[in-house]
Every structure is written in structure tokens, then in C-alpha cells.
Amino acid sequence: MSPRRRLAWAAAAVATTTWALGPVLWIVALSLKRGDDVTSRRFWPRSWTLDSYRVVFETPLFTRALWNSIGVSLLATGLSVTLASLAA
């Protein structure tokens, strides 16, 4: 493969990765902002805080749903692995 073609592939990979991870980084940055800083046009927060996570994890409705999801996923994974090992 020629160096020019290799460079084009590398540029396409970087562009695709940036396009795919951009929204994820945006959501993470928003989650670290204070309530009054959420509407600012800055990408990264001026002052970082984990208060949003504390509020969410202190909510019983969320923690109950989280444990339910963890339990269901563990049961489904265990069942899938058991059935797949029996079929092998």
C-alpha cells in the first residue's frame, strides 16, 4: 500500500472516530458541569463537579432500576453461556 493511500486511510479513521466519539464526549462534559453552566456555549466546564452523579445515585428509583438491570443482564449472560457450552 502506498504512503498516500495509507495516510488517506488513517485520516478517514481519525475522522470517523472523532465523529463517533464527539457526542459521547459532549454528554460527559455536560454531566460534569454545574447546573448554571449547562447552557453556556463552552464545551468543557469551567468548574468540574460530580454533584449530578451524586443526585442520581441517591435517587431510589434509579438505583432500584440499575440493580434490576444488572440482575437481568447477569442472568441472561449466565443462561447464554450455559446453553452455548452445552451446544458445543
C-alpha positions in Angstrom: 0.0 0.0 0.0 1.4 3.4 -1.0 2.1 6.0 1.7 -0.5 8.3 0.2 -3.2 5.7 0.4 -2.1 4.7 4.0 -2.4 8.4 5.0 -5.9 8.6 3.5 -7.0 5.6 5.5 -5.5 7.0 8.7 -7.3 10.3 8.1 -10.6 8.6 7.5 -10.1 6.5 10.6 -9.4 9.6 12.7 -12.4 11.5 11.2 -14.7 8.5 11.8 -13.5 8.1 15.4 -13.9 11.8 16.1 -17.4 11.8 14.6 -18.5 8.8 16.6 -16.9 9.8 20.0 -17.8 13.5 19.7 -21.4 13.1 21.1 -20.1 10.9 23.9 -17.5 13.5 25.0 -20.2 16.2 24.8 -22.5 14.2 27.2 -19.6 13.5 29.6 -18.7 17.2 29.5 -22.3 18.2 30.2 -22.6 15.8 33.1 -19.6 17.4 34.8 -20.9 20.9 34.5 -22.7 22.8 37.3 -26.4 23.5 36.8 -26.0 27.2 35.9 -23.1 26.4 33.5 -25.1 23.8 31.4 -26.5 26.4 29.0 -23.1 28.1 28.4 -21.6 27.6 24.9 -18.3 26.3 26.3 -17.5 22.6 25.6 -15.6 21.9 28.8 -17.0 23.1 32.1 -15.3 26.0 33.9 -15.6 24.2 37.2 -16.0 20.4 37.3 -18.4 18.8 39.7 -19.8 15.3 40.3 -23.0 16.6 42.0 -25.2 15.4 39.2 -23.9 11.8 39.7 -24.5 12.1 43.5 -28.1 13.2 43.0 -28.8 10.5 40.5 -27.3 7.7 42.6 -29.1 8.9 45.7 -32.5 8.5 44.0 -34.0 5.2 45.0 -35.9 4.8 41.7 -32.7 4.9 39.7 -30.7 2.6 42.0 -33.5 0.1 42.0 -33.7 0.1 38.2 -29.9 -0.2 38.0 -29.8 -3.2 40.2 -32.7 -4.7 38.3 -30.8 -4.2 35.0 -27.6 -5.7 36.5 -29.5 -8.8 37.7 -31.3 -9.4 34.4 -28.1 -9.0 32.4 -26.2 -11.4 34.7 -29.0 -14.0 34.4 -29.2 -13.6 30.7 -25.4 -13.9 30.3 -25.2 -16.9 32.5 -28.1 -18.6 30.7 -26.5 -17.9 27.3 -23.1 -19.2 28.3 -24.6 -22.3 29.8 -26.7 -23.1 26.7 -23.8 -22.3 24.4 -21.4 -24.6 26.3 -23.9 -27.4 26.2 -24.3 -27.0 22.4 -20.5 -27.0 21.8 
